[in-house]
Amino acid sequence: MTTLTSKGQVTIPKPVRERLGVKPGDEVAVDMTTDGRVTIAKVKARAKSSRFATLRGHAGKGMTTDQIMALTRGS
């Protein structure tokens, strides 16, 4: 049993968190079935995109410092 806060938040009981394998900072998906039941599922971690990913493979291809800086800044 858990209580809804004034902010619309609920605490997931520890045994449920352990079975889901979630920890603070993890994303969970909350959904409601057609019969009104609420389900919670762990969201698989996504690879974080590096702001330098666009530069990958460009080394030694004759790019100027200004071109590299423009790519880095997203210009």
C-alpha positions in Angstrom: 0.0 0.0 0.0 1.3 3.5 -0.8 -0.1 7.0 -0.6 -0.4 9.7 -3.3 1.3 13.0 -2.4 -0.1 16.4 -3.2 2.4 16.5 -6.1 0.8 13.3 -7.6 3.8 11.2 -6.6 3.9 7.7 -5.1 6.6 5.7 -3.4 7.3 2.4 -5.0 7.7 -0.1 -2.2 11.2 -1.5 -1.8 10.2 -5.2 -2.6 8.7 -4.0 -5.9 11.7 -1.8 -6.7 14.0 -4.8 -6.1 11.9 -7.1 -8.3 11.9 -4.5 -11.1 15.6 -3.9 -10.6 15.2 -0.1 -10.4 17.2 2.4 -8.4 17.1 6.1 -7.9 17.5 7.9 -11.3 16.2 5.0 -13.4 13.3 5.6 -15.8 10.1 3.6 -15.4 7.2 3.5 -17.7 3.7 3.8 -16.1 0.7 2.7 -18.0 -3.0 1.9 -17.4 -4.7 -1.2 -18.7 -8.3 -1.1 -20.0 -9.6 -2.5 -16.7 -8.0 0.4 -14.8 -4.9 -1.4 -13.4 -1.7 0.6 -13.3 1.5 -1.1 -14.5 5.1 -0.1 -13.9 8.0 -1.3 -16.0 11.7 -0.5 -16.0 12.8 1.4 -19.1 15.9 0.0 -20.7 18.8 2.5 -20.6 19.5 4.3 -23.8 23.0 5.1 -24.9 23.7 8.8 -24.3 24.7 10.7 -27.4 28.0 12.5 -27.1 28.1 16.1 -28.4 31.3 15.0 -30.1 29.7 12.1 -31.9 29.4 14.1 -35.1 33.2 14.5 -35.1 33.8 10.7 -35.0 35.7 9.6 -38.1 36.7 13.1 -39.2 40.3 13.2 -37.8 42.9 13.6 -40.5 40.4 14.5 -43.2 41.7 18.1 -43.6 39.2 19.9 -41.3 40.3 23.2 -40.1 40.1 24.2 -36.4 37.2 26.5 -37.3 35.3 23.7 -39.0 35.8 21.4 -36.0 34.7 24.1 -33.6 31.6 24.8 -35.7 30.7 21.1 -35.6 31.3 21.0 -31.8 29.1 24.0 -31.2 26.4 22.7 -33.5 26.6 25.7 -35.8 
